Amino acid sequence: MIGRFVKVNANANFRVTQTMSEFDLDLILRGYRLGYFLMADEHTGALGWYRSRERALIPLDERFHCPRSLRRKFSHFTVRVNRDFLGVVAGCADRPSTWISQELAQIYWQLHQAGYAYSWETWQDGVLAGGILGIVVGAAFIGESMFHRVTDASKVALVTLVEHLRQQQFHLFDAQLMNPHLARFGAYPMSDREYQRLLAQAVRQPDRGLAIGSLPP
């Protein structure tokens, strides 16, 4: 998947460094606010900053489409936030070829502890069924990855997350990479230049968080 993105040459401002198991979260968040994102090389595990020539956005307005047949599946799942953050990271990384290395998982965990990384989860019969991993900066939700272990679990997670982001007045939901699954819900491509303009507006807003107290039923 890395081949679909442009790797950014590391420099002193954006090099990912580690001191006593603590990453410089301020620099990492600065990178995300400028439209970069971290990925690990699937062969070497080396972390690098990337950006995409074209971004995929999930609409937070009437353009978002939820198939009627999927609505009937909502009652099969319970939605939770951050109930099993590490479980969602592990689920997203559990694939034959992954860009979520152990080091990147540690970064996600520290961002989570600092209040910037979230897991939006669907549960079924007390078991984690699927979820979405994302980073919140200002009024932007940057979707890092998603997974499912039960049919439709990630789709229900996506729809309920969009509804929640609308409620919390988020400006932008970045899905990074376009695919047919997201297109079914109304996702659309955007040039990097236009994305940078929207992102700059969104990150100037106060950090929204995901307001866990106002979850959908």
PERA-V886437 format. One record per residue. PSI is psi in radians with two decimals (NA if undefined). BURIAL is 1 if it has 16 or more other C-alpha atoms within 10 Angstrom, else 0. D_LAST is the distance of its C-alpha to the last C-alpha in whole Angstrom. Layout:
PSI	BURIAL	D_LAST
PSI	BURIAL	D_LAST
This chain:
-0.51	0	35
-0.52	0	37
-0.27	0	40
0.01	0	38
2.90	1	37
2.16	0	40
2.39	1	41
2.28	0	42
2.24	0	45
2.48	0	44
-3.11	0	46
-0.48	0	46
-0.48	0	43
0.23	1	41
2.35	1	42
1.97	1	39
2.80	0	41
2.26	0	40
2.06	0	42
0.77	0	42
0.24	0	38
2.16	0	37
2.72	1	36
1.58	1	37
-0.53	1	33
-0.75	0	35
-0.67	0	37
-0.78	1	34
-0.60	1	31
-0.72	0	34
-0.77	1	35
-0.65	1	31
-0.40	1	32
0.08	0	35
0.13	1	33
2.86	1	34
2.69	1	32
2.44	1	33
2.59	1	34
2.43	1	36
2.22	1	39
-0.26	1	38
-0.77	0	42
-0.35	0	43
0.00	1	39
2.30	0	41
2.52	1	38
2.76	1	39
2.41	1	38
2.78	1	37
2.77	1	36
2.49	1	36
-0.46	0	38
2.25	1	35
2.73	1	31
2.19	1	28
2.47	1	26
2.11	1	22
2.48	1	22
0.42	1	20
-2.74	0	21
-0.19	0	22
-0.35	0	23
2.38	1	20
2.21	0	20
2.04	1	17
2.39	0	19
-0.63	0	18
-0.50	0	19
-0.55	0	16
-0.59	0	13
-0.26	0	14
-0.17	0	13
-0.65	1	10
-0.19	0	9
-0.19	0	12
2.73	1	10
2.34	1	8
2.34	1	8
2.76	1	10
2.22	1	12
0.34	1	16
-0.64	1	16
1.23	1	19
-0.85	1	20
-0.53	1	23
-0.64	1	22
-0.73	1	21
-0.79	1	24
-0.69	1	26
-0.70	1	24
-0.56	1	25
-0.25	1	28
1.44	0	29
2.78	0	31
-0.67	0	34
2.03	0	35
2.58	1	33
0.05	1	33
1.66	1	31
3.02	1	34
-0.66	0	34
-0.75	1	35
-0.65	1	32
-0.64	0	30
-0.67	1	31
-0.78	1	31
-0.74	1	27
-0.73	1	27
-0.63	1	29
-0.64	1	27
-0.80	1	24
-0.48	0	25
-0.06	0	27
0.33	0	23
-0.43	1	24
2.41	1	22
2.67	1	19
2.14	1	17
1.99	1	14
2.59	1	13
2.35	1	12
2.59	1	13
2.13	0	14
0.71	0	16
0.14	0	16
2.39	0	18
2.08	1	17
-0.44	1	17
3.06	1	17
3.00	1	16
2.32	1	18
2.24	1	20
2.88	1	21
2.36	1	23
2.14	1	22
2.05	1	26
-2.20	1	25
0.49	1	23
2.32	1	24
2.05	1	21
1.84	1	24
2.07	1	22
-0.73	1	25
2.90	1	24
2.79	1	21
2.91	1	21
2.58	1	20
-0.24	0	22
2.41	0	20
2.31	0	20
-0.02	1	18
-0.75	1	16
-0.52	1	17
-0.75	1	16
-0.67	1	13
-0.75	1	13
-0.82	1	15
-0.79	1	13
-0.57	1	10
-0.77	1	12
-0.77	1	14
-0.68	1	12
-0.73	1	11
-0.63	1	15
-0.81	0	16
-0.64	0	14
0.11	0	16
0.74	0	19
2.65	1	20
-0.44	1	23
2.38	1	23
1.80	1	22
2.08	1	25
0.00	1	25
-1.06	1	28
2.20	1	29
2.46	1	29
2.87	0	29
-0.57	0	28
-0.82	0	25
-0.61	1	24
-0.55	1	26
-0.47	0	24
0.06	1	21
0.09	1	24
2.60	1	25
2.63	1	28
2.71	1	31
2.47	1	33
2.68	0	36
-0.63	1	36
-0.81	0	38
-0.66	0	35
-0.75	1	33
-0.65	1	34
-0.82	0	35
-0.70	0	31
-0.74	1	30
-0.66	0	33
-0.72	0	31
-0.72	1	28
-0.21	1	29
-0.22	0	31
2.74	0	28
2.57	0	26
2.19	1	24
-0.66	1	20
-3.00	1	19
0.21	1	15
1.20	0	14
-0.44	0	12
-0.14	0	11
0.79	0	9
2.66	0	6
2.72	0	4
NA	0	0
